[in-house]
């Protein structure tokens, strides 16, 4: 289960991206999470996925 609080979700997802070295699509598949919904939720706190950095910034 992933955190529902956007700030906690941001920390959780960036940790997964960093520690597992996968891109966002791979992390979403591993966690069985809808990528569009995840990006929309984090966009709500003004964070967007940067593929070059492989993190939400």
mmCIF file of the C-alpha atoms, coordinates in Angstrom:
data_MODEL
# 
_entry.id   MODEL 
# 
loop_
_atom_site.group_PDB 
_atom_site.id 
_atom_site.type_symbol 
_atom_site.label_atom_id 
_atom_site.label_alt_id 
_atom_site.label_comp_id 
_atom_site.label_asym_id 
_atom_site.label_entity_id 
_atom_site.label_seq_id 
_atom_site.pdbx_PDB_ins_code 
_atom_site.Cartn_x 
_atom_site.Cartn_y 
_atom_site.Cartn_z 
_atom_site.occupancy 
_atom_site.B_iso_or_equiv 
_atom_site.pdbx_formal_charge 
_atom_site.auth_seq_id 
_atom_site.auth_comp_id 
_atom_site.auth_asym_id 
_atom_site.auth_atom_id 
_atom_site.pdbx_PDB_model_num 
ATOM 1  C CA . UNK A 1 1  ? 0.000  0.000  0.000   1.00 0.00 ? 1  UNK A CA 1 
ATOM 2  C CA . UNK A 1 2  ? 1.258  3.465  -0.834  1.00 0.00 ? 2  UNK A CA 1 
ATOM 3  C CA . UNK A 1 3  ? 0.793  6.593  1.314   1.00 0.00 ? 3  UNK A CA 1 
ATOM 4  C CA . UNK A 1 4  ? -2.299 8.677  0.590   1.00 0.00 ? 4  UNK A CA 1 
ATOM 5  C CA . UNK A 1 5  ? -0.829 11.943 1.917   1.00 0.00 ? 5  UNK A CA 1 
ATOM 6  C CA . UNK A 1 6  ? 0.794  13.709 -1.076  1.00 0.00 ? 6  UNK A CA 1 
ATOM 7  C CA . UNK A 1 7  ? 3.942  14.762 0.842   1.00 0.00 ? 7  UNK A CA 1 
ATOM 8  C CA . UNK A 1 8  ? 4.478  11.243 2.181   1.00 0.00 ? 8  UNK A CA 1 
ATOM 9  C CA . UNK A 1 9  ? 3.741  9.841  -1.271  1.00 0.00 ? 9  UNK A CA 1 
ATOM 10 C CA . UNK A 1 10 ? 6.389  12.116 -2.789  1.00 0.00 ? 10 UNK A CA 1 
ATOM 11 C CA . UNK A 1 11 ? 9.009  10.891 -0.323  1.00 0.00 ? 11 UNK A CA 1 
ATOM 12 C CA . UNK A 1 12 ? 7.977  7.257  -0.788  1.00 0.00 ? 12 UNK A CA 1 
ATOM 13 C CA . UNK A 1 13 ? 8.063  7.350  -4.602  1.00 0.00 ? 13 UNK A CA 1 
ATOM 14 C CA . UNK A 1 14 ? 11.362 9.255  -4.803  1.00 0.00 ? 14 UNK A CA 1 
ATOM 15 C CA . UNK A 1 15 ? 12.893 6.727  -2.399  1.00 0.00 ? 15 UNK A CA 1 
ATOM 16 C CA . UNK A 1 16 ? 11.697 3.847  -4.598  1.00 0.00 ? 16 UNK A CA 1 
ATOM 17 C CA . UNK A 1 17 ? 13.014 5.554  -7.729  1.00 0.00 ? 17 UNK A CA 1 
ATOM 18 C CA . UNK A 1 18 ? 16.399 6.132  -6.094  1.00 0.00 ? 18 UNK A CA 1 
ATOM 19 C CA . UNK A 1 19 ? 16.815 2.777  -4.344  1.00 0.00 ? 19 UNK A CA 1 
ATOM 20 C CA . UNK A 1 20 ? 15.523 0.489  -7.078  1.00 0.00 ? 20 UNK A CA 1 
ATOM 21 C CA . UNK A 1 21 ? 16.959 2.361  -10.052 1.00 0.00 ? 21 UNK A CA 1 
ATOM 22 C CA . UNK A 1 22 ? 13.860 1.869  -12.139 1.00 0.00 ? 22 UNK A CA 1 
ATOM 23 C CA . UNK A 1 23 ? 11.998 4.537  -14.037 1.00 0.00 ? 23 UNK A CA 1 
ATOM 24 C CA . UNK A 1 24 ? 8.553  5.720  -13.019 1.00 0.00 ? 24 UNK A CA 1 
ATOM 25 C CA . UNK A 1 25 ? 6.796  3.216  -15.273 1.00 0.00 ? 25 UNK A CA 1 
ATOM 26 C CA . UNK A 1 26 ? 8.717  0.336  -13.673 1.00 0.00 ? 26 UNK A CA 1 
ATOM 27 C CA . UNK A 1 27 ? 7.961  1.511  -10.146 1.00 0.00 ? 27 UNK A CA 1 
ATOM 28 C CA . UNK A 1 28 ? 4.264  1.906  -10.986 1.00 0.00 ? 28 UNK A CA 1 
ATOM 29 C CA . UNK A 1 29 ? 4.178  -1.621 -12.381 1.00 0.00 ? 29 UNK A CA 1 
ATOM 30 C CA . UNK A 1 30 ? 5.913  -3.021 -9.286  1.00 0.00 ? 30 UNK A CA 1 
ATOM 31 C CA . UNK A 1 31 ? 3.492  -1.219 -6.965  1.00 0.00 ? 31 UNK A CA 1 
ATOM 32 C CA . UNK A 1 32 ? 0.441  -1.823 -9.183  1.00 0.00 ? 32 UNK A CA 1 
ATOM 33 C CA . UNK A 1 33 ? -0.272 1.921  -9.237  1.00 0.00 ? 33 UNK A CA 1 
ATOM 34 C CA . UNK A 1 34 ? -1.851 3.950  -12.021 1.00 0.00 ? 34 UNK A CA 1 
ATOM 35 C CA . UNK A 1 35 ? 0.892  6.256  -13.289 1.00 0.00 ? 35 UNK A CA 1 
ATOM 36 C CA . UNK A 1 36 ? -1.477 9.007  -14.446 1.00 0.00 ? 36 UNK A CA 1 
ATOM 37 C CA . UNK A 1 37 ? -3.246 9.102  -11.067 1.00 0.00 ? 37 UNK A CA 1 
ATOM 38 C CA . UNK A 1 38 ? 0.087  9.197  -9.245  1.00 0.00 ? 38 UNK A CA 1 
ATOM 39 C CA . UNK A 1 39 ? 1.407  12.036 -11.398 1.00 0.00 ? 39 UNK A CA 1 
ATOM 40 C CA . UNK A 1 40 ? -1.860 13.947 -10.991 1.00 0.00 ? 40 UNK A CA 1 
ATOM 41 C CA . UNK A 1 41 ? -1.745 13.624 -7.208  1.00 0.00 ? 41 UNK A CA 1 
ATOM 42 C CA . UNK A 1 42 ? 1.857  14.843 -7.030  1.00 0.00 ? 42 UNK A CA 1 
ATOM 43 C CA . UNK A 1 43 ? 1.147  17.645 -9.507  1.00 0.00 ? 43 UNK A CA 1 
ATOM 44 C CA . UNK A 1 44 ? -1.384 18.833 -6.925  1.00 0.00 ? 44 UNK A CA 1 
ATOM 45 C CA . UNK A 1 45 ? 1.554  19.758 -4.680  1.00 0.00 ? 45 UNK A CA 1 
ATOM 46 C CA . UNK A 1 46 ? 3.528  21.101 -7.655  1.00 0.00 ? 46 UNK A CA 1 
ATOM 47 C CA . UNK A 1 47 ? 5.863  18.129 -8.185  1.00 0.00 ? 47 UNK A CA 1 
ATOM 48 C CA . UNK A 1 48 ? 6.418  16.655 -11.618 1.00 0.00 ? 48 UNK A CA 1 
ATOM 49 C CA . UNK A 1 49 ? 8.409  13.668 -12.810 1.00 0.00 ? 49 UNK A CA 1 
ATOM 50 C CA . UNK A 1 50 ? 11.774 14.520 -14.342 1.00 0.00 ? 50 UNK A CA 1 
ATOM 51 C CA . UNK A 1 51 ? 12.898 11.497 -16.377 1.00 0.00 ? 51 UNK A CA 1 
ATOM 52 C CA . UNK A 1 52 ? 16.465 12.765 -16.684 1.00 0.00 ? 52 UNK A CA 1 
ATOM 53 C CA . UNK A 1 53 ? 16.833 12.959 -12.903 1.00 0.00 ? 53 UNK A CA 1 
ATOM 54 C CA . UNK A 1 54 ? 14.487 10.002 -12.346 1.00 0.00 ? 54 UNK A CA 1 
ATOM 55 C CA . UNK A 1 55 ? 12.683 11.770 -9.531  1.00 0.00 ? 55 UNK A CA 1 
ATOM 56 C CA . UNK A 1 56 ? 9.831  14.116 -8.804  1.00 0.00 ? 56 UNK A CA 1 
ATOM 57 C CA . UNK A 1 57 ? 11.036 17.700 -8.536  1.00 0.00 ? 57 UNK A CA 1 
# 
